[in-house]
Amino acid sequence: MNETMVVSSLKWIHKSDILFVLLCTLLLSIPASYEPHHFAKVLFFGAFIQSLSYSLLLFLLTYKWRIVRLLAFSLLYTLFSIETFTYFVFDSRFNPAILTLILQTSSQEISEFINIYLCTFKSVFIILLLLIFYILFFRLLYSKQTIRYKSIKTYIFVIGLILIGFSIDYYPLPFPIGNNTVNELLVSLRFVRDNRQDLDTIEDMFDKIQITQFPNASQSPTIVLIIGESFNKYHSSLYGYYLPTSQQLKKEQQSGRLIVFNQAMTPTNGTAFAMRYLFTLQSCGKNDKQLRCILMPFVFRKAGYEVAYFDNQYTRSSSGELDYSCVFFLNPQHINNSCFTYRNDETMPYDGDFINKYKHHFIKNNHSLNIIHLMGQHFDASQRYPKNYSIFTAEDIHRKDLDESQRLKIAEYDNATFYNDKVVSDIINQFRDLDAVIIYLSDHGEQIYDDDHHYFGRSFGSNKDSTTLKNVYQVPFMIWCSQRYQTTHPDHYRSICNASNSSLCIDDVPYLLFSLAGIDFNYNDKQRSIIDASYHHHQTIVE
């Protein structure tokens, strides 16, 4: 084909056609450069090549339907905007963690999310900027100006320079291909789909679990597992905080009834992922589908225990397994009935009111397990406590490096911690006179303008510095033993005290519960129980 034929075939290509291909390619590939790796440019380069082929295909498919092309561009720009917003606000692309967080979010949390994350200067600025660029690009794409062959060569030359610039000084193919926006979305959707497929495996595992040691019903204690929320341990006076945020639990510690653990870690900064570690035998850093689908409460039920589950964040809706909430894997009718003898169906604005409403449903017999999931200090912390618990103010926060609004945020978080101390103490009082042992932990922590970070909330990216590891991944962990329990189970009480300085991960909690209950079964691993003589700490791999 000679140059005359080429010019003839291309002379009526619109400028907007070339712009469409270039913009779509950039919209798809730019988020790959957000990844916090030293080879981010290489990730972008790989995503750019991949996205260029997508854009050319989209160009050909929509060549005769201009309105379809503009709708396709709008869709790609929306995906780009979401990825850009989540990155600048949460330090993360639209990955499985973010998608899971959205799917598990209640209407109340949506309202709080808007107040915390959208009603800020930074968020409004990003949204307005994205909107302005969208209007500009849309107007350019709507243009019907044509471009001739010589101009096309200029566009091709510019694209070539971009590709060369992003590939120079990096190792040759094969290189890591950064996920473009569409691929990242598909990966996230596939992740959610795979989790849904776990439901079938969970039911299959029911018949494979064999109890090899049944507990003595008359000697088995009443066990309570309290799961806190977004608790930064360094804002608790139990861990040396300068404000008296945990005074009632401090009294329990001084009496010898409360044993505080100093080296507990969580492998995740998301509630949904933490609940999988606590409710199943999933192990941090290992992908064993069988263990991931063995439910801890089912093992207790099969061993003869009564199990009650109280959750002030997520309830089982009438839609059953179609309800993709935080603990969706517990919701199908058969699974729910196989795991629990009681489960609440309402939540309350404050944890204290929630406990007062459901305390009459606590199972206080020997041979029982009560699981309680609180709202704790979940954002917005100012919404987690009644106004009469506004004990601390901005003036109580001795941080000259922060402005008044930031110090107020810390004070509100400390008030929520103060209120959480009262709630946990109220739960303890319900079991004080029984042969009872209570485990309290938080699913993850939270950054509250700690150290020199000046960051509030949680980052969902993969870049974990020392401040994040300290305040988000180190979690409070404590075990309370009633006086009767100390007398009836002296060996366990002694083992708990001796283990307080040992390292543990919250994915070891199910094995600790089996030890406390006197349960053994074919999938148990006693080396994972922190009170067992054979306990062996495994490496915590942060996701």
N, C-alpha and C positions, 0 to 999 in steps of 0.2 A: 504494500500500500504506500503510494508516494505522499509527499507532504501536502500536495493540493487536496487529495482525498481526505487526509486527516483534518485539514482546516475546514473543509466542507462539512464534515460530520460533527465537528465540535463547535462551529462558530456560533451556534444558537444555544450553547450551554449557558445557563444563567449564572451570574456571580453567586446567587443564593445557593445554587447546587453545590458549588465547591465549598462555600461556607458551611452548608449543612453537613457535609462529610467531615470537615475539619472540626466543627464544633461538637458534633456527636462523638467523634473519636476522643476529643479532649474531655468531654463530660463523663464518658465512660471510664477513662484511664487516670485522670488526675487523682481521684481518691486513693489509688494504689500507692501514690507517693506519700500519703499520710502515714503509712506504716512506720513505726518508730525503729527502723533498722538502718544500719550504716549503708546498706545497699538499696535505699529507697528509690534512687534514680534508676537503678536497674529494674526494680519492680515496676516503676512507671513505664520504662522502655518496653518491657515485656507486655504490659497491659495495653500500651499504645498500639503495638503491632497487632495484637489480638483484637482490639477495639476497632482498628482501621478496617479490618475485614468485615466486622459486624456492620459498620457504618456504610461501607460500599454496598453490602447486600441490602441494607435498609433503603439506600438510595435507589437501587434498581427496582426494588419491590414497590416503592412509592412514587416512581418517576412520573406516572400519569395522574396521580391523585394527590394534588398539592395539599388539600385539607388533611388527608391522612398523614402526610409527611409532617405537617405542623403539629398534629396531635402526637405523633411519635416523638418529635423533638420535645414537646411539653412533658411527656412522660419521662424521658431521659433526664430532662432538667430537674424534674421533681425528685428522681432518685439521687441525682447529684447533690441537690440541695439538702436532702435528708442526711446523706453521708457527710456532707460538709458541716451541717449543724451538729450532728452527734459527735463529730470529731472535735470541734472547737468547744463544745459544752461538756462532753463526757470523755474526751480523749480516746475516742473509739469510733471505728467505722460501724456501719449498720450490720453487725455480726450476729451470730447466734445468741450471744448474751443479751444484746439490745432487743432482738426480736422476742426472746423469751420474756424479757422484762415487760415488753408491751403487752404480750398475750396474757400475762399474769396480773396486769394492773387493773385495779377496781376503779369505779367511778369516783370514789373519794380520793384515791391516789392521783387520778388525772387532774382533779381540781388543785390538789397540793402541788403537783408537778408544774402546772401552769404558773402558780404563784411563785414557786422557788426558781424555776429554770427559764421560763419564758418572759416573765415580767422583770427583766434586768436590762440594763443599758447594752451589755454585750450581746445578748440574744436578739434584742430589737434591732440593733445595728446590723447583725449578720442577716437577719430576715429581710430588712429593707434593702441591703446591698444585693442580696440574691434576687429580690424582686426587680430592682432597677436593671440589673444585667439581663434578666429574663425579657423585660420589655424591649430593651435595646436589641438583643439578639432576634427576638420575634419580628421586630420591624425590619431588620436586615434580611431575614429569611423571606419575608413577604415581598421583598423587592423583586421586580421582574427584569432588572437590567441584565443584559447578556455580557458574556466575556469571551474574547477570542483566544486563539491558540497561543499567541505570544504571551498573553497574560497568564494562561494556564501554566506555562512553563515556569513562570515566576512563583506561582503557588506551590508547584511541585518542588522547586528549588528550596523554598522556605521550609516545607515539610521535611525535606531531606536533611537540612541543617539541624532541625529539631531532633531528628532521630540520631544523627551523628553526635550532637552535643550531649545527648543523654546516654550514649553508649561508650563514649570515649573514656579511657582510664579504667574500664571495668572488664572483668574476665569475659572471654568469648562464650558463645553458646556451647553447651546448654546453660542457660541462666535461669534463676527462679522467676517464674511468671507471676506477676502480681495480679490478684483477682480484680478484674474491672467491676464496675458497679453492678452490672447484671449478674455476673458470676458470683459476686459476694452475696447478693440476694438469694440466688439459687442454692448456694451452700447453706445459708441460714434456714431456708425453707426445708431443705433436705434434712438438716439437723433436727428440726421440729418433727418432721415425718418419722424419722428413725426413733425418736423418743415415743411417739405414739405406737410404734410397732412393739415397743417394750411391753405394752399391756398384755399382749398375747403370751409373751414369754413369762411374764409374772404369774399368770394363771397356770401355765405349764409347770412352773417350779413348785407350786403348792404340793403336788403329789410326790415330788422328789425329796422333800424335806422330811427327815426321819429323826425324831427326838430320841436320843440315846441315854439321856439322864433327865428324869422328871424331878422338879423341885418338891420338897416336902411342904405340902399345903399349909400345915399348922406352923411351920417355922419360917416360911418365906415372908420377907418383909413387904410392906407397902412401898412401892417405888414411884417416884415422881421425876419426870424429866421436864424441865422448864427451858424453853428455847427463847432467848431474848433476841432483840433486833437492833442492829446498828449501834452496838455498845462499844465505845472507845474506852478500853480499860484504864487508860491514863487520865480519864476524867472521873475516876472513882477513888474515894479515899481509902478503899481497900488496897489500892495499888499506889498509894502515896500522893494522891492529888491534894493540893493545898486547901481546897474548899470541902466542907463536910457533906459530900453528896451521898455517902453510903453509911450513914451512922447506925441505922438499925442492924444492918448486916455486920457492921463492925463489932457490935455488941455480941452477936452470935459467934463471931470469930474469937473474940476475947474469952468467951465461955468454953471454947474448945469444941463447940458443936459444928462450927463452919470451918472447913478446911479449904483454903484458897490456893489454887494452883498458879504457878508463876510462868510456865512455859507452854501454854496451849496455843495452837495455831489452827487457822482455818485454811483450806486449800483454795478458797474462792471468795469473791467479794459480792456474790449474788445470792439472794435468799433461795431461789429455785434450785440452784446447784447445791447449796448447803443442805437443803432438805433431802436431797437424794442421798447425800453422805450419811445423814442421820437416820433416815428411814429404811435404808437398804444396806447391803454389805459392800457397796461400791467402795473401792479403795483408790485413794489419791494416786494418780500417775499410772494406773493400770486400767486396761480396757477389757475386763472380764465380764461378759454379758450375763453369765449365770449369776455371779455375785451381785451385779447391778440390779438383778430382778428378784432377789430374795428379800422380802419385806420383813424388817425387824418385828413389827407388831404381830405379824402372822405367826412367827416363830413362838412368841409369847402365848398367843391364843392356842396354838397347837400343843403347847406344854401345859395348858390348863389355866393360864392366867386370864383374869378379866382385864380388858384394855379399854380405856376411855381417852378420847382425843378432843381437846378444846383448843380452837384456833380463833384468835381475834383478828386475823387478817383474811383468811380464806375459808369459806364454808363449802360444803358439797352441794352444788345446785341440783335442781331437778333434772337438768340435762345430763347428769351422770358423766360418762366417759367423754362426752362431747364438750364438757366444760374444761377448757385448757387453762387451769389456774396453776398456782405455784405447786400444789401437790396433786396434779391431775392424775397421777398414776394410782392414787388411792380412791378415786371417785367412782369408778364403775361399780354397779350394784354388788356384784359377786365379790369383788376385791374388798369393798368397804365392809360388807357383812362378815367376811372371813377375818378381818383385822380388828374390828372394834365392836365392843358391846354397847358403847355410847359415843355419840358425836354431836357437837352443838350445831345449830342451824341458824344462829344469829351472831352478829358482831356488835360491839359497842364502841362509842367514840374514845372512851378511856378504859385502860386495862383494869383499873380498880373497880369500875362499874361492871365490867365483864366478869371479873372474879366473883363479885357479889351475886351476880345473876346465876352463875353456874356452879357455885361452891357446893350447893346441895346435891349436885350430880357427881361430885368427886367420889371415886370408889375408894373406900377407906378400909376395906377388908385386907387381911393378909392375902398374899397371892394376887396382887393387883398392880397394874401399871397405869398411871395417869400421865398423859403427854399434854403439855400446855404451851402453846405458841402465842407470845405476846406481841403487841405493837412496839413496845419498848421505846427506843429513841428514834424510830423511823422518821425520816423527814416528812413534813416540817415539824421539828422538835417542839415548836411552840404550840402545836395542836395536840400534843401527847399528854398534857396534864391540865387539870382544872386550874382556874385562875388563882385560887387560894394557895396553890403550890408555887407561885412566882416568888420564890425565896431570894434568888440571886438577881442582881441587876448588872448593867454594864460597868458600874463603878466597882463591883467586886472582882472584875477581871483585870489583873495587873499586867497588862500588855501595852506598853507605850508604842509598840510598832504597829498597832491596829487602830483604826478609827472607831468611833462610837457605835456605828451600825454593826461592825464586825464583832466588837466586844459584846454587843447585845445578843448576837447570834450564839456566841459561846455561853452566855448566861442562860439563854433559853434551853440550850442543850443540857447544861448542868441542872436546870430545874427539872427537865425530863428524867435525868439520871436520879435526882433526888426522889422524884415520884416513883420511878421504877424500883427504888430501894424499898419504898413503902409497900408496893404491890407484891414484891417477892416475899417480904416479911409477912404479909397477910396470908400468902399461900402457905408459908411455913407454919403459921399458927393453926391452920386447918389440920395439920398432921402432927403437931407438937407432942401430943400424948400417945401417939401410936408407935408401933415398931416400924419406923419409916426412915427412908434415905432419899434425899432430894438432890438431884444434879441440876445445876444451873450453868448455862453457857450462852454465848451469843453466836449467831450465824456468821457474823463478820463485824468489823468495826466501822469507823467513819472518820474522815479527816475534818477536824474542827479548827482550822487555821493553826495547825500544830507546827511547832518549831518555826523555821523561817519559810515554810511552804506557802502560807497565806492562801490555802485552798480549803474550800468547804464542800463536803460531800464525798462522792466516790468516783474515781476514774475507772472506766471500763476498758481501758487500753491494756496492752501487754507490757508496758514499760513500768516496772515496779522499782522505785528507788527506796532507800533505807527508811525514809519518813513514811512512805505508803505501807511498807512491810510492817513497820512498827505499829501504826495506828489503825490499819485496816485488817491486816492478816494475823496480828497477835490479838487474841480474844480473851475476855474474862472467862474463867472456868472455876467452879467451886462445888463442893459436895457438903451438904448438911446432913448430920446424923442425929436423930433424936436420942434422948437419954436411954430409952428402952432399946433402941437399936445398938447403941454402944455396949450395953450389957448383954444383949442376946447374941450379937455377932462381933465379939471382941477381935477376932482375927481379921475380919474385913475392915473394921474400924482402924486397926493398927496399920493395915496395908494401905488404906487411904491416906493416912497421915504420912507414912513413909514415902508415898508417891508424889507428894505435893510439889517437889522440885524437879520432877521428871518431865521430859519433853513428851508431848502428846499432840495428836492431830484429832480434830473432831470426828474424822471418819473411824476412829477407834471406839467411839461412844457405844455403838450397838454391842460390841464385844464386852465392854465394861458392864453394860446392863445385863447381859447373859450371866456374867460372873456373880453379880449382886443377887440375881434371881435364883442361881443354882441350876441353870439350864445348860445342857450340852446337846449338840446335834451334829449331823454328819458334815455340815459346812462350817462348823465353828472353828475358830483359830484362837486358842487361848493365849498365844503370844501377842495378840493384839489387845488384850485386856490389861490395863495399866495396874490393876491390883493383883494380877497373877504373878507368881514367882518367875515364870518363864517370859514375862513381858519383854518384848524387843521393839524399841522405837524404830519406826520406818521413816524413810526420808520423805519430808513434806515437799511436794512439787507444786508450786504455785501455778495456777492456770493463767 
